Amino acid sequence: MGQDLRVRHARADALDRLEPLLARLRGIAGLREKTRGVFYRGSKAFLHFHEDGDALFADVRFGEAFERCEVTSKAAQAELVARITAAAAARPRGRRAV
């Protein structure tokens, strides 16, 4: 994979840069922001942010493990929102497909 997973959790100034993205995430049904920038889906942690220099990343639990997504650009943020919206609409967490 080659990516360094040891980056710092996003601090307040990094979250300030992500505020438009955070506002969009707050509007997605099924997500609950437990603390600023930390979202849960059901009882499980679903999304949180990291920073590495000027680069910003989201760790998102699309499956069993977290997937790191770069979210520095507006285009990357829009792609993330689309993926999360699709995942949230596909099946509510905690419910099995019949």
N, C-alpha and C positions, 0 to 999 in steps of 0.2 A: 504494500500500500504506500509506504514511503512518507506518510505524513506524520509530523510530530504532534502527538496528542497532548503534550504537556504545555498547553497554553493557558494563560490566566483567564479566570472568569471575568466577564465584562464588568467594568466598573461604571459608576454613574455617568462619567463623561462619554463613554462608549455607548451606553444605553441612550443618552441624549441624542447621539447621532442616529440611533435606530428608532427614535420615537415615532416617525410616520409608519414604520413597519409594525411596531408594537401596537399602535392604534388599529391597524388593519387586523392584526391577530386577535385583538380583544373582541372584534366583531364576528369571529368565527364561532358558530354554535358548537358546544361541546368542549371548548377550551376554557380553562379557568386560570387566571393569573394569580398565583399564590403570593408571590412577591414580585416586585418589578422585574420583568424580563424572564421570569420563571413560570412556565405554563404547565398545567396538569390536564390530563384527559382522563376522566374518572378519578381513580385513586392513585394513578401512576404518573410520575414525572414524564412529560412529553417533549418539552422544548426548553432550552436555555442557551445562553450566548457566551462566547469567548472572544477575546481580542489577542492579537499577536502583531505588535507594532501598529500600523494603520489598518491592518486587515481585520475584518470582523467575520465571525463564524457562528452558525447556529448548530447545535446538536439536537437532532430531532429523532424521536423514536417512531419510525415508520413501521418497524417490525419489532422483534424482540430486543435488538440492540440499537444504540444510538448511531445515527449517521451524521457525519459532520458535513455541513453545507456552507460554502463561502457566501456571505451576504453583504459584502462591502458596497456593491453597485446597486442602483435602483432596479436594473434588469434582473439581477440575481435575487433581490428581495421579492420582486413580482413573481418569479418562477417558484420561489419557496411558498408564497401565499397560495398559488395555484395548486401546488402539490398537497399542501396541508388541507386546503378546502376540499379537494378530491378525496383525500384520505378520511376526513371527518364525515363526508357525505356517504362514503362507501359502506361503512358499518360502524355503529357506535361501539366504543371500547367496552369490553366486558360482555358483549353479546356474540354468541356463536351463530354462524350461518346455518340455516336449517336445510 
